[in-house]
Amino acid sequence: MIVVGLAELIAKHDILSQASKTGLHDFLGYDGRIILSTIMPDELIDELEHKDYLRLITELKPDVTMIPDNYTYFDDPLYLSWSQTIRLARNAFSFLELEMPVIALIKGAVPDQVSWSMQRLIEMGYVTFALPARELSQSNLLDLVTIMALRALKENKSDAELMLYGRTYKFWRLKKASHANLSWFLEAKAGAYFKGGIPYDITDTNIRFERCDCEACRGKMAQDLVGDVRAIALHNLLDLNRALGGSR
């Protein structure tokens, strides 16, 4: 299973155009389960309307998608975070028309908002929830919001699945890698070969003569893959899987 970020696709118009024509599976050459992540920057959230999401999802053909993202901050005025919380519920309701599994997002600046939105989502029939965790973790707020979410599930007596989304990020100096983006594929298109989760130019003498026994390389040296974007991309994905502790 991989997670593909919609924001990354939108930021690269040529890639979005190609992926929209063929669907994500054919575009990536990947036959496993693909989750489309709607987590994105605030400015992009404001640009997309309900119809835009539905069109993109129809064209990209993921196996699973998330409901549209929104933004709520602890230091925002309550009226602003409540308006975003209500918007989240409205978008979630509109996504019920999709004929695929949909993951609900947990958002809210205060416990009442988290509880209210999750109650609405549970009433709509949602059973899988994702808590965007990376920024919360960096702000030391992850534990607090996780407790709020679990309390809301308990209050609503829901037998639901809770995912902490974004916790697989690892950082090496200024480089970062994660399953929850297309880094493994985009770097392959640029001729980068991953080792230990870090991208290298495939002609770099530090890695070009190393043999790899992964499913993509099958004993070949890195330099043997030059020009084979699909093989490099698969190698990068498998390398990330190992580097991030075997998560799938």
N, C-alpha and C positions, 0 to 999 in steps of 0.2 A: 504494500500500500504506500502511496505517496500523496503528499498534499501540494497542490499547485496554487500559488497566490494569484488571484485575479488582478490585484493591483500591479504586479510585475508584468503581466501580459498587457494591460492597458498602457503601461509606461513605454512599452516597446511595440509601436504600431505595426511594424512589419511582421513581428512574431505573432501578434494577436490576429492579424489578417490571415496568415497561413494556418494557424491553429483553428480559426473559425471556419475555414473552408473544409478541413478534413476531420475536425474533432480532435480532442486531446490525445486519445489513444493512438490514432494513426500518426499524428504529428510527432509525438514523443517515441513512437515505436515501442509502446509499453502496454502489455495486456493485463496488468494487475489492476487493483482497485484504485481509482483516482478520486480524491476529495478536493473540491474546489473551495478554497478559503476566500472569504469575502472581507477579511481583516485588511484595512487599508488606511492611508492617511486621511485626516479630517477633511482636507480640501477636496479630495476625490469623492468622499462620501457625499458631499453637498452637490457634486456635479451629476451623480447618477440618480435616475428615477427608477421606479418600479419596473417600467417597461424595458429599460436598458438592461437590468439584471436578467429578466426573463429571456430577452433576446440573446444575450451572451451565453447564458446557461444552455439554451436550446442549441446554439451553434457549437459550443465547446463539448457538449455531451459528456460531462463527468458522470461518475457513478453516484456520487453523493455531493451535496452542496450545503453550505451554511446559509442562514438567513442574512440579509444585508446588515452590515456593521453600523454602528452609531458611535457617538462620543459622549461620555459622561465623566466629569472630573469632580473630585472631592471639593475643590476650591471654587467651583462655578456656582452662580446663584441657583437656588433650587428650581426656579421656574424654568431655567434652561435645561437642567438635567432631567426634569420631569417631562419636558416637551420631547426630548430625545428618547426617553424611556417609552413614552406613548407611541412615538414613531416606530420604535423597534417592534412593539406589539402589532401595529398595523401592518408592517412589512411581513412579519411572521405569518399573519393571517392570510395575506395575499399569496404567500409561498405554498400554501396548502394545495394549490392547484397543480403543483409540479408532480409528475409521476416518477418520483425518485425519492430515496431517503433524504431528509433534510435535518441538519443539525442546528439547534437553536443556540444563540449566543447569550451568555449571562452578562448583563450590564446593569449599571446603577451606581449612583454616587453615595447613596445612603441605604441602610438596611431596608427601609420601607419600599424603596424603588426596586431593589433586588427581589424582595419578596413579592411585590405586586406584579412585576413583569414575569417572574417565573410561574406565579399562579395562573396568569393569563395563558402562558405558553403551555402549561400542563393541561389546562382546560381545552386547548386547541388540539391536544393529542400528542404533543412533542414528548419524546422519551429520552432523547440524547441531547446533552448540553455540552457546550464548549466554553471554557473560561479562558479568555485571552490573558496569558499569564506572564509574558516576558516583561512588559513594561511595569506591571504590578510588582514583579519580583525585584526589578531594578529600583523601584521606589519603596521597597520594604512593606508593601501593602498586600502581598499575595496571601499571606496567612489570614488576614482580616477578611478579605473578600471571599476566600474559600469557605471560611466559617459561615459567613453570611449566606452563601449559596447552599451549603449543606443544611443550614437551619431552615431555609426556605423549602427545600425538598422534604425535610422532615415534617414541617408544618402542613404541607400539602399531601403528605403520605404518598409520595410518588416513588415508585420503584424505577428510578431513572439511572442512566449512565452519565457520569460526569467526566469530561476530558479536560486536562490542563494543557491548553494549546500554547506552544511556543517555548516549552521548557527544554527542548532538545538543542537549543542554541549553545554553541561553544565558541570561544573566542581565542584566537592565537595572534598575539601582537595586534596588528590592525586588520587581520583577516578573519572572516567569520564564515561558518557553513552551517546549514540546517536542512533537514528533510522538508521543512515547511516552506520551501521556496524552490525556484527553478535554477539555483546556482549550479547544480551538477550538470544541467543541460546547457544553460547559457555559456558557462565556462568552456564546455566541450566545443561549442560552435566557435568560440574564440581561440581554440587550440590549446586549452588548459587541461592538464592531467592531474587528478587528485592523488595525493599520498598522505595518509593520516588525516584526511579532511581538509588539507591545505592545497590550493591550486598552484600548479607549477606550469610554466611554459613547457610544452611537451618535448621541446628540443633542449631543455635545460640539462646540462651534463650531470646534475645531481640525481636525475631520475631517468634519463632517456635510455640508459643501458640496463636498467633494472627489469627483471622478469617478474611477471605477476601471474598467479595461478587462478585468478577469479574467473567466473563464467564468461566474461567478455574477452579477457586476454588469453586464457588457456595456455600459459607458458610463454607468451610473446613478450618482447621488450616494449617499453613505452613507444620508442621510435617506430616500431612496426605498425602502430595504429595511426600514424600521421595520415590525415585525409579521411579517416573513417570516423565521422562524427558520431554515428550511432554506437559504435563500439566504445569510443571514448566516453560518451555519455553514460552508457551502462556501467563501465568501469567506475566512473565517478560516483554514480549512485550506490554501487556496492561498497565502494571505499567509504562513503559517508555513513552507510549503515554500520560498518565495522567501527568507524571512529566515534560514532554517537552511541555506542553500546548495544548495537544490534536491534535498535527500535525499528518497527515496520509500520 
